[in-house]
Amino acid sequence: MMLMNLSTIQALDAADPLRHKRDDFVVPDHLTYLDGNSLGLLPKSTLERVSRMICRQWGGDAVMSWNIHGWIGLPQRLGAQIAPLIGAEAKEVIVADSASVNVFKLLAAACKAQGSRTTILSEPGNFPTDLYIAQGVAELLQDRHVRTVCAEEIVAAIDADTAVVLLTHVHYKSGRKLDMAAITAAAHAKGALVLWDLCHSAGAVPVNLNACGADLAIGCGYKFLNGGPGAPAFLFVAEALQESLRSPLSGWMGHAAPFAFDDDYVPARGIGRFLCGTPSIIAMAALEQGIASFEGTDLELLWQKARQLSQTFIELVDAKCSGLGLRLISPRDPYARGSHVSFAHDEDAYAVCQALIARGVIPDFRAPDAVRFGFTPLYTSFEDVWKATETLRDVLAQRAWEEPAYQVRAAVT
Ligand SMILES: Cc1ncc(COP(=O)(O)O)c(C=O)c1O
């Protein structure tokens, strides 16, 4: 391992072909922001775009904007813009609702389509909303149940009773990346469908849904896509499956002819059937700018930088923080993880996070014992990584986290 110092880190930034992208974002001067996987930063162009949309479109053309400014087509248009980031066709992706609601719609639709198969298979420790929604779907559809087995045993556990395998591609806590192609193929061999949660993948790691033969996927807009707090989410349904699935939320926006105002529900052809109600246009405008931040970016360079940032972080923590109570819980192999890295702290990971935040370094705490650091290749610099590890070492070495104020839990941890 090369011994890194501040000059080698600054040389990495100087050689970074994507370093100019940072200027596209509002990066608060006083923060070392390693939280891209909870809330991506604000693109500068979003301010102008959203205020233009509000003033000129809503303020100027009001309801006519649905047609004049194409508001009605935004879910499809944004879906088409996300498609290249996840290896899908434009007609297979649509923006709607939240990630949780999209899990519900696709999981329930897939379970129904799978007839008498009764098992929804997932892993323990999957992101809670996925497990909770699966439990809700099983309860609603009756005679279905959720089975969880650890990720290494998923393939062996898929059987003739498996309706849907529900997995998160990049694990929210450990960052571990699953082999989408292998798991999808194993599921198909047993007649099961797979629903992938791409919340920590889209915009962070290469995703090739169609190359992997994927059936279904969902993801959120506020993390690596930089769509803003509570941004609308997206969903993917492989073209070949679209006509055989019916959304359980049969709202009018997913109707074949919403403005015919018929009494009876007839699903739209294609991906549009997975819409439910009126989309949030202001939020969509913000998400469109978030997605636009990727425009003109060589994705291979982006993924390479993501791996390099997280690898540099691990190497610096190894060098500076050894013996200070941290344990890496993410895979060491950069190809086996997403663009975040977590360390367990056995005494008080929450207080460690608070002490870092008080010093301007922004990670996430993930209960019960993880400190998670996210690296957004569009704007995270190698110097950010350096600064964060310097502060982390000081907080741990001086046991600064023992300060009583850092133990007080806020509503959002
Ligand atoms: C893997 C995963 N799925 C889903 C969600 C959240 O879903 P929602 O946007 O509906 O709250 C998160 C949020 O962090 C997540 O990490």
The ligand as an SDF file (V2000), in Angstrom:
LIG
                    3D

 16 16  0  0  0  0  0  0  0  0999 V2000
  -32.4520    0.5470    0.5050 C   0  0  0  0  0  0  0  0  0  0  0  0
  -33.4950    1.5840    0.7650 C   0  0  0  0  0  0  0  0  0  0  0  0
  -34.7600    1.3800    0.3330 N   0  0  0  0  0  0  0  0  0  0  0  0
  -35.7300    2.3060    0.5510 C   0  0  0  0  0  0  0  0  0  0  0  0
  -35.4430    3.4770    1.2270 C   0  0  0  0  0  0  0  0  0  0  0  0
  -36.4380    4.5320    1.5680 C   0  0  0  0  0  0  0  0  0  0  0  0
  -37.6050    4.5470    0.9630 O   0  0  0  0  0  0  0  0  0  0  0  0
  -38.4990    5.8990    0.9840 P   0  0  0  0  0  0  0  0  0  0  0  0
  -37.8220    6.8730    0.0730 O   0  0  0  0  0  0  0  0  0  0  0  0
  -39.8170    5.4390    0.5260 O   0  0  0  0  0  0  0  0  0  0  0  0
  -38.5030    6.4230    2.3650 O   0  0  0  0  0  0  0  0  0  0  0  0
  -34.1470    3.7090    1.6950 C   0  0  0  0  0  0  0  0  0  0  0  0
  -33.8670    4.9520    2.4380 C   0  0  0  0  0  0  0  0  0  0  0  0
  -32.8320    5.2410    2.8980 O   0  0  0  0  0  0  0  0  0  0  0  0
  -33.1630    2.7390    1.4580 C   0  0  0  0  0  0  0  0  0  0  0  0
  -31.9330    2.9350    1.9160 O   0  0  0  0  0  0  0  0  0  0  0  0
  1  2  1  0
  2  3  1  0
  2 15  2  0
  3  4  2  0
  4  5  1  0
  5  6  1  0
  5 12  2  0
  6  7  1  0
  7  8  1  0
  8  9  2  0
  8 10  1  0
  8 11  1  0
 12 13  1  0
 12 15  1  0
 13 14  2  0
 15 16  1  0
M  END
$$$$
